[in-house]
């Protein structure tokens, strides 16, 4: 699904939509169209920019997480390094209602404005949800006789595993002490009457806001879908993940040439520690970590 959403599997749009909708709409019960807006259009263009990247908090207060210093601190953030890893298990469940109530009904994804959604896409969304409910609930309970207790135990068990797998792979790559965060200062840009949206070059933004780990580890690369080469993925999202290990040494050399830090950690343990420490540090009162204002 992830590769298909970036056009990195197959050689035409029909392949991308077929694999994306098959895996995300009909097997997972979510929405490829919603993912395109949230991930491909929002996150990949404005990575770690508060006010533009839908993957990080958009409001200065009220969010369950505190990831950037612009958010107003409150007492509960002292414990976010303890409760957030638990809440990560709900990620897959969240995706199934978020696409309906935000993308399809409000036609927004945080700061990202969604183009008008066609009737065809709305009907496809409804049919995929119904088909998912049919094979996920109706078949095991009404056809194969699974009890409600059995069903809900296994359903929650599988959902939490899926949520953790998704969250752990994505969070360690951007929400980390090793990565930088930025703030959308478009009000000032508009006031000055300039057409320049981001004073930082796009490729440099991707390098500064992403974290790699476990280069050369074929097993880790396989298990996370090559997302351990996150910098490479963000620079070349439309390239097959199979080529990431070959591209990485070239980008490392270019970064070295221009004295640009490439965020590379030796293993997943270090990557997880970077994420955990960021949550812990940002939970401390007046503790600012990895933040840069774009002005």
Number of C-alpha atoms within 10 A of each C-alpha: 20 20 19 22 22 19 21 20 20 13 9 10 12 12 15 21 17 13 19 26 24 17 18 18 25 21 17 19 24 26 28 25 21 24 21 17 21 24 20 16 16 21 20 19 17 23 26 30 27 25 20 23 26 23 22 22 23 20 13 15 14 13 14 13 21 27 26 28 21 18 18 15 20 13 10 12 24 18 14 22 19 13 14 15 14 13 15 20 23 17 18 22 17 13 17 17 14 16 24 19 13 15 25 21 12 12 19 19 24 20 14 18 15 20 10 10 13 10 9 9 13 14 11 15 23 14 14 22 20 14 16 18 15 14 14 16 17 15 13 16 16 11 10 9 12 15 12 12 9 12 16 13 11 12 13 14 12 13 16 20 16 18 20 19 17 16 18 18 20 16 18 29 25 27 28 25 22 24 24 24 26 26 20 19 16 16 8 11 17 12 8 9 8 9 8 10 13 15 10 12 8 14 13 14 22 24 24 22 26 28 29 27 25 20 19 13 14 11 11 17 20 13 12 15 15 25 23 32 25 27 27 26 24 20 17 16 19 15 17 17 22 13 11 21 18 12 16 18 12 11 16 16 13 13 15 12 9 8 9 14 12 22 19 20 17 13 15 17 12 15 28 19 14 23 22 21 18 24 27 19 21 25 24 17 14 11 12 15 20 19 18 13 12 16 14
